[in-house]
């Protein structure tokens, strides 16, 4: 992996819940076609790679309220 291919992890600006959140690395969507996701409490743990288009559809669904309120 080159420096450009390294994930740049971040959490949502809405994630102010005491650390129970996920981190994503959207910088790999264009170059690799994936959006890696990991548990913020376990950064050395497993990483799930989602196809970029599927992740974009999921985000659109969240923004559109299709998954209900928490």
CHARMM internal coordinates of N, CA and C (Angstrom, degrees):
IC EDIT
DIST 1 N 1 CA 1.4418
DIST 1 CA 1 C 1.5281
ANGL 1 N 1 CA 1 C 108.92
DIST 1 C 2 N 1.3110
ANGL 1 CA 1 C 2 N 117.47
DIHE 1 N 1 CA 1 C 2 N 130.35
DIST 2 N 2 CA 1.4609
ANGL 1 C 2 N 2 CA 120.63
DIHE 1 CA 1 C 2 N 2 CA 176.29
DIST 2 CA 2 C 1.5186
ANGL 2 N 2 CA 2 C 109.45
DIHE 1 C 2 N 2 CA 2 C -86.11
DIST 2 C 3 N 1.3232
ANGL 2 CA 2 C 3 N 116.63
DIHE 2 N 2 CA 2 C 3 N 171.16
DIST 3 N 3 CA 1.4620
ANGL 2 C 3 N 3 CA 120.51
DIHE 2 CA 2 C 3 N 3 CA 179.29
DIST 3 CA 3 C 1.5216
ANGL 3 N 3 CA 3 C 110.78
DIHE 2 C 3 N 3 CA 3 C -58.06
DIST 3 C 4 N 1.3344
ANGL 3 CA 3 C 4 N 116.66
DIHE 3 N 3 CA 3 C 4 N -38.97
DIST 4 N 4 CA 1.4613
ANGL 3 C 4 N 4 CA 120.40
DIHE 3 CA 3 C 4 N 4 CA -179.88
DIST 4 CA 4 C 1.5229
ANGL 4 N 4 CA 4 C 111.98
DIHE 3 C 4 N 4 CA 4 C -67.21
DIST 4 C 5 N 1.3346
ANGL 4 CA 4 C 5 N 116.82
DIHE 4 N 4 CA 4 C 5 N -24.09
DIST 5 N 5 CA 1.4601
ANGL 4 C 5 N 5 CA 121.42
DIHE 4 CA 4 C 5 N 5 CA -178.86
DIST 5 CA 5 C 1.5247
ANGL 5 N 5 CA 5 C 112.81
DIHE 4 C 5 N 5 CA 5 C -93.77
DIST 5 C 6 N 1.3192
ANGL 5 CA 5 C 6 N 117.78
DIHE 5 N 5 CA 5 C 6 N 1.63
DIST 6 N 6 CA 1.4583
ANGL 5 C 6 N 6 CA 120.63
DIHE 5 CA 5 C 6 N 6 CA 179.59
DIST 6 CA 6 C 1.5251
ANGL 6 N 6 CA 6 C 110.02
DIHE 5 C 6 N 6 CA 6 C -77.96
DIST 6 C 7 N 1.3127
ANGL 6 CA 6 C 7 N 116.51
DIHE 6 N 6 CA 6 C 7 N 136.50
DIST 7 N 7 CA 1.4670
ANGL 6 C 7 N 7 CA 118.57
DIHE 6 CA 6 C 7 N 7 CA 179.14
DIST 7 CA 7 C 1.5278
ANGL 7 N 7 CA 7 C 111.20
DIHE 6 C 7 N 7 CA 7 C -64.39
DIST 7 C 8 N 1.3146
ANGL 7 CA 7 C 8 N 116.21
DIHE 7 N 7 CA 7 C 8 N 137.02
DIST 8 N 8 CA 1.4690
ANGL 7 C 8 N 8 CA 122.63
DIHE 7 CA 7 C 8 N 8 CA 171.89
DIST 8 CA 8 C 1.5193
ANGL 8 N 8 CA 8 C 106.27
DIHE 7 C 8 N 8 CA 8 C -107.05
DIST 8 C 9 N 1.3181
ANGL 8 CA 8 C 9 N 115.71
DIHE 8 N 8 CA 8 C 9 N 96.98
DIST 9 N 9 CA 1.4532
ANGL 8 C 9 N 9 CA 122.98
DIHE 8 CA 8 C 9 N 9 CA -172.23
DIST 9 CA 9 C 1.5181
ANGL 9 N 9 CA 9 C 111.92
DIHE 8 C 9 N 9 CA 9 C -75.43
DIST 9 C 10 N 1.3355
ANGL 9 CA 9 C 10 N 115.90
DIHE 9 N 9 CA 9 C 10 N 142.51
DIST 10 N 10 CA 1.4623
ANGL 9 C 10 N 10 CA 121.05
DIHE 9 CA 9 C 10 N 10 CA 171.96
DIST 10 CA 10 C 1.5240
ANGL 10 N 10 CA 10 C 109.24
DIHE 9 C 10 N 10 CA 10 C -152.91
DIST 10 C 11 N 1.3149
ANGL 10 CA 10 C 11 N 114.97
DIHE 10 N 10 CA 10 C 11 N 159.96
DIST 11 N 11 CA 1.4581
ANGL 10 C 11 N 11 CA 121.20
DIHE 10 CA 10 C 11 N 11 CA 174.05
DIST 11 CA 11 C 1.5213
ANGL 11 N 11 CA 11 C 108.12
DIHE 10 C 11 N 11 CA 11 C -111.54
DIST 11 C 12 N 1.2883
ANGL 11 CA 11 C 12 N 116.09
DIHE 11 N 11 CA 11 C 12 N 160.73
DIST 12 N 12 CA 1.4575
ANGL 11 C 12 N 12 CA 121.59
DIHE 11 CA 11 C 12 N 12 CA 178.37
DIST 12 CA 12 C 1.5237
ANGL 12 N 12 CA 12 C 110.58
DIHE 11 C 12 N 12 CA 12 C -62.74
DIST 12 C 13 N 1.3030
ANGL 12 CA 12 C 13 N 116.13
DIHE 12 N 12 CA 12 C 13 N 148.49
DIST 13 N 13 CA 1.4669
ANGL 12 C 13 N 13 CA 120.33
DIHE 12 CA 12 C 13 N 13 CA 175.14
DIST 13 CA 13 C 1.5281
ANGL 13 N 13 CA 13 C 110.62
DIHE 12 C 13 N 13 CA 13 C -65.98
DIST 13 C 14 N 1.3206
ANGL 13 CA 13 C 14 N 117.85
DIHE 13 N 13 CA 13 C 14 N -14.64
DIST 14 N 14 CA 1.4640
ANGL 13 C 14 N 14 CA 122.45
DIHE 13 CA 13 C 14 N 14 CA 177.59
DIST 14 CA 14 C 1.5310
ANGL 14 N 14 CA 14 C 111.74
DIHE 13 C 14 N 14 CA 14 C -87.14
DIST 14 C 15 N 1.3221
ANGL 14 CA 14 C 15 N 117.16
DIHE 14 N 14 CA 14 C 15 N -4.48
DIST 15 N 15 CA 1.4683
ANGL 14 C 15 N 15 CA 121.20
DIHE 14 CA 14 C 15 N 15 CA -176.26
DIST 15 CA 15 C 1.5232
ANGL 15 N 15 CA 15 C 111.10
DIHE 14 C 15 N 15 CA 15 C -87.18
DIST 15 C 16 N 1.3021
ANGL 15 CA 15 C 16 N 115.51
DIHE 15 N 15 CA 15 C 16 N 78.36
DIST 16 N 16 CA 1.4556
ANGL 15 C 16 N 16 CA 121.10
DIHE 15 CA 15 C 16 N 16 CA 176.75
DIST 16 CA 16 C 1.5219
ANGL 16 N 16 CA 16 C 108.22
DIHE 15 C 16 N 16 CA 16 C -124.76
DIST 16 C 17 N 1.3480
ANGL 16 CA 16 C 17 N 113.60
DIHE 16 N 16 CA 16 C 17 N 54.74
DIST 17 N 17 CA 1.4590
ANGL 16 C 17 N 17 CA 118.79
DIHE 16 CA 16 C 17 N 17 CA -173.50
DIST 17 CA 17 C 1.5190
ANGL 17 N 17 CA 17 C 113.08
DIHE 16 C 17 N 17 CA 17 C -117.71
DIST 17 C 18 N 1.3054
ANGL 17 CA 17 C 18 N 117.95
DIHE 17 N 17 CA 17 C 18 N 28.17
DIST 18 N 18 CA 1.4516
ANGL 17 C 18 N 18 CA 120.16
DIHE 17 CA 17 C 18 N 18 CA 177.56
DIST 18 CA 18 C 1.5140
ANGL 18 N 18 CA 18 C 114.83
DIHE 17 C 18 N 18 CA 18 C 85.72
DIST 18 C 19 N 1.3155
ANGL 18 CA 18 C 19 N 117.90
DIHE 18 N 18 CA 18 C 19 N 15.68
DIST 19 N 19 CA 1.4596
ANGL 18 C 19 N 19 CA 120.63
DIHE 18 CA 18 C 19 N 19 CA 174.55
DIST 19 CA 19 C 1.5120
ANGL 19 N 19 CA 19 C 116.07
DIHE 18 C 19 N 19 CA 19 C 98.04
DIST 19 C 20 N 1.3206
ANGL 19 CA 19 C 20 N 118.99
DIHE 19 N 19 CA 19 C 20 N 1.27
DIST 20 N 20 CA 1.4557
ANGL 19 C 20 N 20 CA 120.78
DIHE 19 CA 19 C 20 N 20 CA 178.20
DIST 20 CA 20 C 1.5217
ANGL 20 N 20 CA 20 C 109.44
DIHE 19 C 20 N 20 CA 20 C -90.00
DIST 20 C 21 N 1.3215
ANGL 20 CA 20 C 21 N 115.84
DIHE 20 N 20 CA 20 C 21 N 75.79
DIST 21 N 21 CA 1.4609
ANGL 20 C 21 N 21 CA 119.47
DIHE 20 CA 20 C 21 N 21 CA -177.43
DIST 21 CA 21 C 1.5213
ANGL 21 N 21 CA 21 C 109.80
DIHE 20 C 21 N 21 CA 21 C -148.30
DIST 21 C 22 N 1.3006
ANGL 21 CA 21 C 22 N 115.11
DIHE 21 N 21 CA 21 C 22 N 178.42
DIST 22 N 22 CA 1.4555
ANGL 21 C 22 N 22 CA 121.46
DIHE 21 CA 21 C 22 N 22 CA 176.99
DIST 22 CA 22 C 1.5195
ANGL 22 N 22 CA 22 C 109.20
DIHE 21 C 22 N 22 CA 22 C -112.11
DIST 22 C 23 N 1.3144
ANGL 22 CA 22 C 23 N 114.84
DIHE 22 N 22 CA 22 C 23 N 159.29
DIST 23 N 23 CA 1.4602
ANGL 22 C 23 N 23 CA 121.60
DIHE 22 CA 22 C 23 N 23 CA 174.17
DIST 23 CA 23 C 1.5169
ANGL 23 N 23 CA 23 C 107.53
DIHE 22 C 23 N 23 CA 23 C -115.14
DIST 23 C 24 N 1.3144
ANGL 23 CA 23 C 24 N 116.42
DIHE 23 N 23 CA 23 C 24 N 145.72
DIST 24 N 24 CA 1.4585
ANGL 23 C 24 N 24 CA 121.63
DIHE 23 CA 23 C 24 N 24 CA 177.46
DIST 24 CA 24 C 1.5212
ANGL 24 N 24 CA 24 C 109.42
DIHE 23 C 24 N 24 CA 24 C -127.09
DIST 24 C 25 N 1.3176
ANGL 24 CA 24 C 25 N 115.59
DIHE 24 N 24 CA 24 C 25 N 158.55
DIST 25 N 25 CA 1.4614
ANGL 24 C 25 N 25 CA 121.95
DIHE 24 CA 24 C 25 N 25 CA 178.19
DIST 25 CA 25 C 1.5225
ANGL 25 N 25 CA 25 C 107.95
DIHE 24 C 25 N 25 CA 25 C -128.52
DIST 25 C 26 N 1.3239
ANGL 25 CA 25 C 26 N 116.37
DIHE 25 N 25 CA 25 C 26 N 82.56
DIST 26 N 26 CA 1.4605
ANGL 25 C 26 N 26 CA 120.47
DIHE 25 CA 25 C 26 N 26 CA -176.02
DIST 26 CA 26 C 1.5175
ANGL 26 N 26 CA 26 C 113.17
DIHE 25 C 26 N 26 CA 26 C -73.60
DIST 26 C 27 N 1.3307
ANGL 26 CA 26 C 27 N 117.44
DIHE 26 N 26 CA 26 C 27 N -10.24
DIST 27 N 27 CA 1.4645
ANGL 26 C 27 N 27 CA 119.54
DIHE 26 CA 26 C 27 N 27 CA -179.61
DIST 27 CA 27 C 1.5281
ANGL 27 N 27 CA 27 C 112.79
DIHE 26 C 27 N 27 CA 27 C -64.98
DIST 27 C 28 N 1.3163
ANGL 27 CA 27 C 28 N 118.71
DIHE 27 N 27 CA 27 C 28 N -14.65
DIST 28 N 28 CA 1.4681
ANGL 27 C 28 N 28 CA 120.98
DIHE 27 CA 27 C 28 N 28 CA -179.70
DIST 28 CA 28 C 1.5231
ANGL 28 N 28 CA 28 C 113.06
DIHE 27 C 28 N 28 CA 28 C -94.92
DIST 28 C 29 N 1.3216
ANGL 28 CA 28 C 29 N 117.36
DIHE 28 N 28 CA 28 C 29 N -0.36
DIST 29 N 29 CA 1.4690
ANGL 28 C 29 N 29 CA 120.26
DIHE 28 CA 28 C 29 N 29 CA -177.56
DIST 29 CA 29 C 1.5240
ANGL 29 N 29 CA 29 C 111.42
DIHE 28 C 29 N 29 CA 29 C -62.70
DIST 29 C 30 N 1.3264
ANGL 29 CA 29 C 30 N 117.67
DIHE 29 N 29 CA 29 C 30 N -47.50
DIST 30 N 30 CA 1.4649
ANGL 29 C 30 N 30 CA 120.08
DIHE 29 CA 29 C 30 N 30 CA -176.78
DIST 30 CA 30 C 1.5267
ANGL 30 N 30 CA 30 C 112.21
DIHE 29 C 30 N 30 CA 30 C -72.94
DIST 30 C 31 N 1.3278
ANGL 30 CA 30 C 31 N 117.16
DIHE 30 N 30 CA 30 C 31 N -44.94
DIST 31 N 31 CA 1.4654
ANGL 30 C 31 N 31 CA 120.15
DIHE 30 CA 30 C 31 N 31 CA -174.90
DIST 31 CA 31 C 1.5210
ANGL 31 N 31 CA 31 C 113.41
DIHE 30 C 31 N 31 CA 31 C -79.53
DIST 31 C 32 N 1.3420
ANGL 31 CA 31 C 32 N 117.41
DIHE 31 N 31 CA 31 C 32 N -34.68
DIST 32 N 32 CA 1.4579
ANGL 31 C 32 N 32 CA 119.88
DIHE 31 CA 31 C 32 N 32 CA -175.12
DIST 32 CA 32 C 1.5092
ANGL 32 N 32 CA 32 C 114.73
DIHE 31 C 32 N 32 CA 32 C -115.45
DIST 32 C 33 N 1.3431
ANGL 32 CA 32 C 33 N 116.43
DIHE 32 N 32 CA 32 C 33 N -9.86
DIST 33 N 33 CA 1.4550
ANGL 32 C 33 N 33 CA 119.62
DIHE 32 CA 32 C 33 N 33 CA 179.26
DIST 33 CA 33 C 1.5155
ANGL 33 N 33 CA 33 C 113.98
DIHE 32 C 33 N 33 CA 33 C 73.99
DIST 33 C 34 N 1.3581
ANGL 33 CA 33 C 34 N 117.12
DIHE 33 N 33 CA 33 C 34 N 14.82
DIST 34 N 34 CA 1.4640
ANGL 33 C 34 N 34 CA 121.01
DIHE 33 CA 33 C 34 N 34 CA -179.24
DIST 34 CA 34 C 1.5157
ANGL 34 N 34 CA 34 C 110.37
DIHE 33 C 34 N 34 CA 34 C -132.23
DIST 34 C 35 N 1.3301
ANGL 34 CA 34 C 35 N 115.03
DIHE 34 N 34 CA 34 C 35 N 157.41
DIST 35 N 35 CA 1.4607
ANGL 34 C 35 N 35 CA 122.07
DIHE 34 CA 34 C 35 N 35 CA 172.13
DIST 35 CA 35 C 1.5268
ANGL 35 N 35 CA 35 C 106.15
DIHE 34 C 35 N 35 CA 35 C -123.79
DIST 35 C 36 N 1.3353
ANGL 35 CA 35 C 36 N 117.20
DIHE 35 N 35 CA 35 C 36 N 104.26
DIST 36 N 36 CA 1.4614
ANGL 35 C 36 N 36 CA 120.19
DIHE 35 CA 35 C 36 N 36 CA 177.26
DIST 36 CA 36 C 1.5329
ANGL 36 N 36 CA 36 C 110.78
DIHE 35 C 36 N 36 CA 36 C -70.94
DIST 36 C 37 N 1.3286
ANGL 36 CA 36 C 37 N 115.60
DIHE 36 N 36 CA 36 C 37 N 143.70
DIST 37 N 37 CA 1.4621
ANGL 36 C 37 N 37 CA 122.53
DIHE 36 CA 36 C 37 N 37 CA 179.59
DIST 37 CA 37 C 1.5287
ANGL 37 N 37 CA 37 C 107.14
DIHE 36 C 37 N 37 CA 37 C -133.80
DIST 37 C 38 N 1.3542
ANGL 37 CA 37 C 38 N 116.13
DIHE 37 N 37 CA 37 C 38 N 137.90
DIST 38 N 38 CA 1.4643
ANGL 37 C 38 N 38 CA 120.11
DIHE 37 CA 37 C 38 N 38 CA 177.86
DIST 38 CA 38 C 1.5270
ANGL 38 N 38 CA 38 C 109.70
DIHE 37 C 38 N 38 CA 38 C -143.93
DIST 38 C 39 N 1.3217
ANGL 38 CA 38 C 39 N 115.64
DIHE 38 N 38 CA 38 C 39 N 164.39
DIST 39 N 39 CA 1.4589
ANGL 38 C 39 N 39 CA 123.27
DIHE 38 CA 38 C 39 N 39 CA 177.05
DIST 39 CA 39 C 1.5242
ANGL 39 N 39 CA 39 C 108.25
DIHE 38 C 39 N 39 CA 39 C -77.47
DIST 39 C 40 N 1.3188
ANGL 39 CA 39 C 40 N 117.45
DIHE 39 N 39 CA 39 C 40 N 126.19
DIST 40 N 40 CA 1.4628
ANGL 39 C 40 N 40 CA 120.54
DIHE 39 CA 39 C 40 N 40 CA -177.79
DIST 40 CA 40 C 1.5223
ANGL 40 N 40 CA 40 C 112.55
DIHE 39 C 40 N 40 CA 40 C -66.01
DIST 40 C 41 N 1.3185
ANGL 40 CA 40 C 41 N 118.11
DIHE 40 N 40 CA 40 C 41 N -23.27
DIST 41 N 41 CA 1.4638
ANGL 40 C 41 N 41 CA 121.49
DIHE 40 CA 40 C 41 N 41 CA 178.98
DIST 41 CA 41 C 1.5168
ANGL 41 N 41 CA 41 C 112.02
DIHE 40 C 41 N 41 CA 41 C -80.97
DIST 41 C 42 N 1.3144
ANGL 41 CA 41 C 42 N 117.86
DIHE 41 N 41 CA 41 C 42 N -13.18
DIST 42 N 42 CA 1.4598
ANGL 41 C 42 N 42 CA 122.05
DIHE 41 CA 41 C 42 N 42 CA -176.73
DIST 42 CA 42 C 1.5263
ANGL 42 N 42 CA 42 C 110.32
DIHE 41 C 42 N 42 CA 42 C -137.27
DIST 42 C 43 N 1.3377
ANGL 42 CA 42 C 43 N 117.63
DIHE 42 N 42 CA 42 C 43 N 67.37
DIST 43 N 43 CA 1.4626
ANGL 42 C 43 N 43 CA 119.94
DIHE 42 CA 42 C 43 N 43 CA -175.35
DIST 43 CA 43 C 1.5310
ANGL 43 N 43 CA 43 C 114.64
DIHE 42 C 43 N 43 CA 43 C -62.41
DIST 43 C 44 N 1.3220
ANGL 43 CA 43 C 44 N 117.59
DIHE 43 N 43 CA 43 C 44 N -20.93
DIST 44 N 44 CA 1.4662
ANGL 43 C 44 N 44 CA 119.77
DIHE 43 CA 43 C 44 N 44 CA 177.53
DIST 44 CA 44 C 1.5271
ANGL 44 N 44 CA 44 C 111.28
DIHE 43 C 44 N 44 CA 44 C -91.28
DIST 44 C 45 N 1.3252
ANGL 44 CA 44 C 45 N 116.73
DIHE 44 N 44 CA 44 C 45 N -0.51
DIST 45 N 45 CA 1.4608
ANGL 44 C 45 N 45 CA 121.19
DIHE 44 CA 44 C 45 N 45 CA -178.34
DIST 45 CA 45 C 1.5123
ANGL 45 N 45 CA 45 C 112.36
DIHE 44 C 45 N 45 CA 45 C -80.24
DIST 45 C 46 N 1.3193
ANGL 45 CA 45 C 46 N 116.36
DIHE 45 N 45 CA 45 C 46 N -165.53
DIST 46 N 46 CA 1.4658
ANGL 45 C 46 N 46 CA 120.96
DIHE 45 CA 45 C 46 N 46 CA -176.51
DIST 46 CA 46 C 1.5248
ANGL 46 N 46 CA 46 C 112.55
DIHE 45 C 46 N 46 CA 46 C -65.87
DIST 46 C 47 N 1.3126
ANGL 46 CA 46 C 47 N 113.63
DIHE 46 N 46 CA 46 C 47 N 152.75
DIST 47 N 47 CA 1.4693
ANGL 46 C 47 N 47 CA 122.59
DIHE 46 CA 46 C 47 N 47 CA 177.68
DIST 47 CA 47 C 1.5260
ANGL 47 N 47 CA 47 C 107.36
DIHE 46 C 47 N 47 CA 47 C -122.40
DIST 47 C 48 N 1.3174
ANGL 47 CA 47 C 48 N 115.89
DIHE 47 N 47 CA 47 C 48 N 131.82
DIST 48 N 48 CA 1.4617
ANGL 47 C 48 N 48 CA 121.16
DIHE 47 CA 47 C 48 N 48 CA 174.98
DIST 48 CA 48 C 1.5232
ANGL 48 N 48 CA 48 C 108.37
DIHE 47 C 48 N 48 CA 48 C -100.67
DIST 48 C 49 N 1.3169
ANGL 48 CA 48 C 49 N 117.05
DIHE 48 N 48 CA 48 C 49 N 128.09
DIST 49 N 49 CA 1.4678
ANGL 48 C 49 N 49 CA 121.95
DIHE 48 CA 48 C 49 N 49 CA 176.50
DIST 49 CA 49 C 1.5224
ANGL 49 N 49 CA 49 C 109.00
DIHE 48 C 49 N 49 CA 49 C -100.79
DIST 49 C 50 N 1.3300
ANGL 49 CA 49 C 50 N 116.15
DIHE 49 N 49 CA 49 C 50 N 117.66
DIST 50 N 50 CA 1.4586
ANGL 49 C 50 N 50 CA 121.67
DIHE 49 CA 49 C 50 N 50 CA 177.67
DIST 50 CA 50 C 1.5174
ANGL 50 N 50 CA 50 C 109.59
DIHE 49 C 50 N 50 CA 50 C -103.65
DIST 50 C 51 N 1.3349
ANGL 50 CA 50 C 51 N 118.22
DIHE 50 N 50 CA 50 C 51 N 140.98
DIST 51 N 51 CA 1.4587
ANGL 50 C 51 N 51 CA 119.52
DIHE 50 CA 50 C 51 N 51 CA 173.88
DIST 51 CA 51 C 1.5318
ANGL 51 N 51 CA 51 C 108.97
DIHE 50 C 51 N 51 CA 51 C -56.80
DIST 51 C 52 N 1.3308
ANGL 51 CA 51 C 52 N 116.58
DIHE 51 N 51 CA 51 C 52 N 137.71
DIST 52 N 52 CA 1.4668
ANGL 51 C 52 N 52 CA 121.25
DIHE 51 CA 51 C 52 N 52 CA -175.48
DIST 52 CA 52 C 1.5173
ANGL 52 N 52 CA 52 C 112.38
DIHE 51 C 52 N 52 CA 52 C -56.97
DIST 52 C 53 N 1.3231
ANGL 52 CA 52 C 53 N 117.98
DIHE 52 N 52 CA 52 C 53 N -39.59
DIST 53 N 53 CA 1.4634
ANGL 52 C 53 N 53 CA 119.04
DIHE 52 CA 52 C 53 N 53 CA -179.38
DIST 53 CA 53 C 1.5252
ANGL 53 N 53 CA 53 C 111.60
DIHE 52 C 53 N 53 CA 53 C -68.78
DIST 53 C 54 N 1.3289
ANGL 53 CA 53 C 54 N 118.09
DIHE 53 N 53 CA 53 C 54 N -36.16
DIST 54 N 54 CA 1.4571
ANGL 53 C 54 N 54 CA 121.28
DIHE 53 CA 53 C 54 N 54 CA 177.07
DIST 54 CA 54 C 1.5290
ANGL 54 N 54 CA 54 C 110.76
DIHE 53 C 54 N 54 CA 54 C -67.08
DIST 54 C 55 N 1.3284
ANGL 54 CA 54 C 55 N 117.43
DIHE 54 N 54 CA 54 C 55 N -39.56
DIST 55 N 55 CA 1.4618
ANGL 54 C 55 N 55 CA 120.60
DIHE 54 CA 54 C 55 N 55 CA 178.48
DIST 55 CA 55 C 1.5275
ANGL 55 N 55 CA 55 C 110.42
DIHE 54 C 55 N 55 CA 55 C -65.80
DIST 55 C 56 N 1.3288
ANGL 55 CA 55 C 56 N 116.95
DIHE 55 N 55 CA 55 C 56 N -40.86
DIST 56 N 56 CA 1.4693
ANGL 55 C 56 N 56 CA 120.75
DIHE 55 CA 55 C 56 N 56 CA 177.78
DIST 56 CA 56 C 1.5249
ANGL 56 N 56 CA 56 C 110.83
DIHE 55 C 56 N 56 CA 56 C -62.16
DIST 56 C 57 N 1.3248
ANGL 56 CA 56 C 57 N 117.44
DIHE 56 N 56 CA 56 C 57 N -39.28
DIST 57 N 57 CA 1.4596
ANGL 56 C 57 N 57 CA 121.38
DIHE 56 CA 56 C 57 N 57 CA 177.36
DIST 57 CA 57 C 1.5267
ANGL 57 N 57 CA 57 C 110.73
DIHE 56 C 57 N 57 CA 57 C -64.98
DIST 57 C 58 N 1.3308
ANGL 57 CA 57 C 58 N 116.84
DIHE 57 N 57 CA 57 C 58 N -41.39
DIST 58 N 58 CA 1.4570
ANGL 57 C 58 N 58 CA 121.26
DIHE 57 CA 57 C 58 N 58 CA 177.19
DIST 58 CA 58 C 1.5302
ANGL 58 N 58 CA 58 C 111.18
DIHE 57 C 58 N 58 CA 58 C -61.38
DIST 58 C 59 N 1.3256
ANGL 58 CA 58 C 59 N 117.76
DIHE 58 N 58 CA 58 C 59 N -47.68
DIST 59 N 59 CA 1.4647
ANGL 58 C 59 N 59 CA 121.63
DIHE 58 CA 58 C 59 N 59 CA 179.73
DIST 59 CA 59 C 1.5278
ANGL 59 N 59 CA 59 C 110.59
DIHE 58 C 59 N 59 CA 59 C -60.72
DIST 59 C 60 N 1.3257
ANGL 59 CA 59 C 60 N 116.67
DIHE 59 N 59 CA 59 C 60 N -42.22
DIST 60 N 60 CA 1.4646
ANGL 59 C 60 N 60 CA 120.12
DIHE 59 CA 59 C 60 N 60 CA 178.07
DIST 60 CA 60 C 1.5312
ANGL 60 N 60 CA 60 C 110.39
DIHE 59 C 60 N 60 CA 60 C -61.54
DIST 60 C 61 N 1.3227
ANGL 60 CA 60 C 61 N 116.92
DIHE 60 N 60 CA 60 C 61 N -38.63
DIST 61 N 61 CA 1.4559
ANGL 60 C 61 N 61 CA 120.83
DIHE 60 CA 60 C 61 N 61 CA 177.91
DIST 61 CA 61 C 1.5248
ANGL 61 N 61 CA 61 C 112.20
DIHE 60 C 61 N 61 CA 61 C -65.48
DIST 61 C 62 N 1.3262
ANGL 61 CA 61 C 62 N 116.56
DIHE 61 N 61 CA 61 C 62 N -40.83
DIST 62 N 62 CA 1.4638
ANGL 61 C 62 N 62 CA 120.30
DIHE 61 CA 61 C 62 N 62 CA 177.45
DIST 62 CA 62 C 1.5237
ANGL 62 N 62 CA 62 C 109.72
DIHE 61 C 62 N 62 CA 62 C -63.47
DIST 62 C 63 N 1.3113
ANGL 62 CA 62 C 63 N 116.46
DIHE 62 N 62 CA 62 C 63 N -47.64
DIST 63 N 63 CA 1.4671
ANGL 62 C 63 N 63 CA 120.15
DIHE 62 CA 62 C 63 N 63 CA 179.90
DIST 63 CA 63 C 1.5236
ANGL 63 N 63 CA 63 C 111.71
DIHE 62 C 63 N 63 CA 63 C -62.68
DIST 63 C 64 N 1.3118
ANGL 63 CA 63 C 64 N 116.90
DIHE 63 N 63 CA 63 C 64 N -32.52
DIST 64 N 64 CA 1.4572
ANGL 63 C 64 N 64 CA 121.42
DIHE 63 CA 63 C 64 N 64 CA -178.80
DIST 64 CA 64 C 1.5186
ANGL 64 N 64 CA 64 C 113.42
DIHE 63 C 64 N 64 CA 64 C -84.39
DIST 64 C 65 N 1.3312
ANGL 64 CA 64 C 65 N 117.39
DIHE 64 N 64 CA 64 C 65 N -0.53
DIST 65 N 65 CA 1.4572
ANGL 64 C 65 N 65 CA 121.09
DIHE 64 CA 64 C 65 N 65 CA 177.74
DIST 65 CA 65 C 1.5155
ANGL 65 N 65 CA 65 C 115.21
DIHE 64 C 65 N 65 CA 65 C 74.99
DIST 65 C 66 N 1.3189
ANGL 65 CA 65 C 66 N 117.64
DIHE 65 N 65 CA 65 C 66 N 20.90
DIST 66 N 66 CA 1.4609
ANGL 65 C 66 N 66 CA 120.32
DIHE 65 CA 65 C 66 N 66 CA -176.05
DIST 66 CA 66 C 1.5274
ANGL 66 N 66 CA 66 C 113.79
DIHE 65 C 66 N 66 CA 66 C -76.55
DIST 66 C 67 N 1.3256
ANGL 66 CA 66 C 67 N 118.31
DIHE 66 N 66 CA 66 C 67 N -6.85
DIST 67 N 67 CA 1.4627
ANGL 66 C 67 N 67 CA 120.70
DIHE 66 CA 66 C 67 N 67 CA -177.60
DIST 67 CA 67 C 1.5222
ANGL 67 N 67 CA 67 C 112.42
DIHE 66 C 67 N 67 CA 67 C -110.53
DIST 67 C 68 N 1.3187
ANGL 67 CA 67 C 68 N 118.03
DIHE 67 N 67 CA 67 C 68 N 5.44
DIST 68 N 68 CA 1.4494
ANGL 67 C 68 N 68 CA 121.79
DIHE 67 CA 67 C 68 N 68 CA 178.84
DIST 68 CA 68 C 1.5221
ANGL 68 N 68 CA 68 C 112.00
DIHE 67 C 68 N 68 CA 68 C 80.97
DIST 68 C 69 N 1.3103
ANGL 68 CA 68 C 69 N 114.14
DIHE 68 N 68 CA 68 C 69 N 171.87
DIST 69 N 69 CA 1.4588
ANGL 68 C 69 N 69 CA 120.84
DIHE 68 CA 68 C 69 N 69 CA -179.51
DIST 69 CA 69 C 1.5119
ANGL 69 N 69 CA 69 C 110.46
DIHE 68 C 69 N 69 CA 69 C -90.78
DIST 69 C 70 N 1.3123
ANGL 69 CA 69 C 70 N 115.10
DIHE 69 N 69 CA 69 C 70 N 151.53
DIST 70 N 70 CA 1.4724
ANGL 69 C 70 N 70 CA 121.07
DIHE 69 CA 69 C 70 N 70 CA 177.47
DIST 70 CA 70 C 1.4937
ANGL 70 N 70 CA 70 C 109.34
DIHE 69 C 70 N 70 CA 70 C -104.50
END
COOR INIT
IC SEED 1 N 1 CA 1 C
IC BUILD
